[in-house]
Amino acid sequence: MPLISFIVPAYNEERLLGATLQALHAAGRAAGESYQIIVADDASTDRTASVARDHGALLVSVAHRQIAATRNSGARAASGELLIFVDADTLVNEGVVRAAVRAWRDGAAGGGAAIRFDGAVPLYARLLLPLFVRLFRATSMAAGCFMFCSRSAFTAVAGFDETFYGAEELVLSRALKRHGKFVILREAVTTSGRKLRTHSSRELLGVIVRLAVRGPRALKQRKGMELWYAQRRDEPSPGSGPSEPPPGG
């Protein structure tokens, strides 16, 4: 039986998924722990499923188009005692895997990690990222791109809350904190900055303001969550700014 189950939710991620799975294999082997990789493919229309199989992942095919439910479907197929949820555009290294295992063995119910972005991102993102990392550590909240928990704790809190279409990792962080110790690791993972490169600061600020005004109920419906659920935009060429939104988008 594997000690670790890496669970990767994916929707149309053929371009980045291979590198994510290669990094997980390398980190798992280097950490010296038994592991499995599960890709929960949520109704992809590209080669996501083929990429998952080609990299030795256990494929779970679902059609939720809802991130919390997709994560839970992956977890139900897992055999490990330590569940590590990794986004399909995120690179994990040996150090963060070792740290997560160590925290779990020291009694943590769950936790997250520091993050950094790949490639170039706007100046405001580079300035704000350290502040957000400190805030997440101070409040014991995990970023969704990397989150771990024990199987027993995940079961005890009933997994991700499927009434949420976003911020499900924050809801689970809060539930796990009530269940036991929750830690944010000093080690960092590298996640994609593509949303920052494909959307203008005005667009992103507008999303934040709408969610802040409407509160938690805004996260419980797909409408208004296009940043996460709309068709993904192509990344701009190097040196260019974020792409303009399509008409009516």
Residue, then its C-alpha position, 0 to 999 in steps of 0.5 A: m500500500p502506498l504511503i502517499s497519494f498524490i491527487v491531481p484534479a485536471y480539466n484540459e491540462e495536456r500542456l502542463l500536466g506532463a511536467t507536473l506528473q514528472a515532478l511528482h514521480a521525481a519527488g516521491r522517489a527522492a523522498g524515499e516514500s511509497y506513493q501513487i499518483i491519481v489524476a481526476d480528469d473532469a470531462s477534459t476534451d483534450r489529451t489530458a487522460s492520455v497524458a495521465r496514462d502515459h505518466g503512470a497515473l491512475l486515471v479517474s474520469v468524472a464529469h463534475r465541472q466543479i473543483a471540490a467534487t473532482r478533488n473528492s472523486g480523486a480522494r475516494a480512489a486513493s489508497g495512501e494514508l497521506l493525501i496530497f492535493v496538487d494542481a495540474d499546473t504546479l511543480v512539487n519538489e522533494g523538499v516539500v514532500r519530505a516536509a509534508v510527510r514529517a509534519w504528518r508524522d509529527g501529528a499534523a492533521g493537514g497543511g499547505a506550503a509556500i508558493r512561487f510563480d513560474g515565469a514572468v508575472p506582473l509587478y503587483a503580483r511579485l510585490l503582493l505574493p510575499l504578503f499573501v504567503r505570510l497571511f496564509r501562514a498567520t491564518s493557517m490557510a492552505a493555497g489550493c495548488f498544494m494541500f495535504c492531510s491525513r486520510s483519517a482527518f479528511t474522512a472526519v471532516a467529510g472532505f471538500d465541501e461540494t457546495f463551493y465552486g471556489a475557495e474550497e481549499l480555505v473551507l477545508s483548511r478551516a475544517l481541518k484546523r478544528h480537527g487537529k494541528f494545521v501547518i504551513l510549510r516553509e518549503a515552496v511549490t512552483t505554480s503557474g502564473r498564467k491567470l496573472r499573465t492572461h488577465s489584466s489587473r482590472e479584471l482580477l480586481g473586479v473579480i475580487v471586489r464582486l466576491a467580497v461584496r457578495g460574500p460566501r454565496a458568490l462561491k456557491q454558484r458557477k456564475g461569476m466564477e468565470l476566472w476558474y470555469a470559463q474557457r482558458r485564454d492563450e498566454p501572451s507572447p513574451g514581452s506583451g501584456p495580458s490578453e484582452p477579454p473576448p467580446g462580452g467576456 
